[in-house]
């Protein structure tokens, strides 16, 4: 089987549109009730369920997806621009990342597939033959220091380009061994690792010519054996593919069922203009668009159930659109997709969801120039504050434009957190609740604006560059109304749900 060539690390999933299925939704005229005290626990996700990525090219510096701007053309021109290495010592960046702790921080991406790691602090000025980039020891120390400072465990992948291979084209773990030995020597650690980034989306220079699934399986076996023998504490993730066309199965067909510790996959709902896609903000809140994440997960779950039954599933790279995102991914409009995806996948049993990226291009949680929080960051902060590892059945009927998810409330024994998303652009919706709650409602004057309000007050950093105090609005029991195009978290700290004694 020939690996699929592609424009970059994130373009493999555009094929999914042909496989989407209709999802039945109810239209209810009468309000329905939720009872947080008696909600049944249906699963448990990783405490670092909500996580993020920092692309390897952000760490090394290089050409990454060019953010849209008033002068950026559409189509597939102006794809990239050079960006200097990210300053991981920046106080604002560290403060905002720490607000999402605990988390996983995935340092990977297409560029990682061909990045050289030197033997000493004296990094070469140009990459050696067989590589296209250089990660200096100083740059990697900064990653390790950052991860320790912000409560983020590192997830990564390794170089697989021709420079890592013997004359017959077989992958050698020498570069990976050097990289990992150095990481542990400076007090760092790696929580989990994929062999390479998106093996189904190869880029010229990343792998040998005619690299196919059989060669990949051979190399993966070498990788797995190397980790299990020398770094058994690192969880093996795989395959880390971005397709639903069958390549994900090839890894397991020739391998033992215990070839991985966690099944990992990547998912983007569409391609943006810069990668010859079509920006369609008017479709962003449709049930068809929001449910795409379910259909792709169903595929990977079937692969897991067939070849690696019982193993956890992680979504290790995702955003609304590939290739740096759509023009409107930095706006409140994408927060509906972001939080709905977290709710859906937690309910389905996905342990970890890693958003791409923390602070790069249009899909970053933070603006890459100013590091100002975007609407998705504020949504992420509320999820981290209120939604714990215990996943509950809200018992709310599935309605078009109105989704209700429930978790045990983070850090509150017996407490319950509920996420209510009204993506309907016209109609208000109601819920009956039996007890008082603390309410946190996000909205915006313009969905495609880069600002968002919490309970009517604009969310922004304080004059001292701190995150403002996030407080809920005390709300009595009874009928609660949710205005069109709003996202609301409800906290029930005194619910005394017996399933949430360890939230």
MOUR-V990937 format. One record per helix or strand of 3 or more residues. SS is the DSSP state (~ for helix, > for strand). FROM is the first residue (numbers start at 1). LEN is the number of residues. If there is no record, write none. Layout:
BEGIN
ss: {SS/SS}
from: {FROM/FROM}
len: {LEN/LEN}
END
This chain:
BEGIN
ss: {~/>/~/>/>/~/>/>/~/>/~/>/>/~/>/~/~/>/~/>/~/~/>/~/~/~/~/>/~/>/~/>/>/>/>/>/>/>/>/~}
from: {12/32/36/40/50/56/62/80/91/103/110/115/133/137/152/162/174/190/213/235/247/257/262/273/281/287/292/312/333/352/375/387/402/416/429/437/473/478/486/498}
len: {8/3/3/5/6/5/4/4/8/6/5/3/3/14/5/3/12/5/18/7/7/3/7/3/3/4/16/8/16/4/12/7/8/7/5/7/3/5/7/3}
END
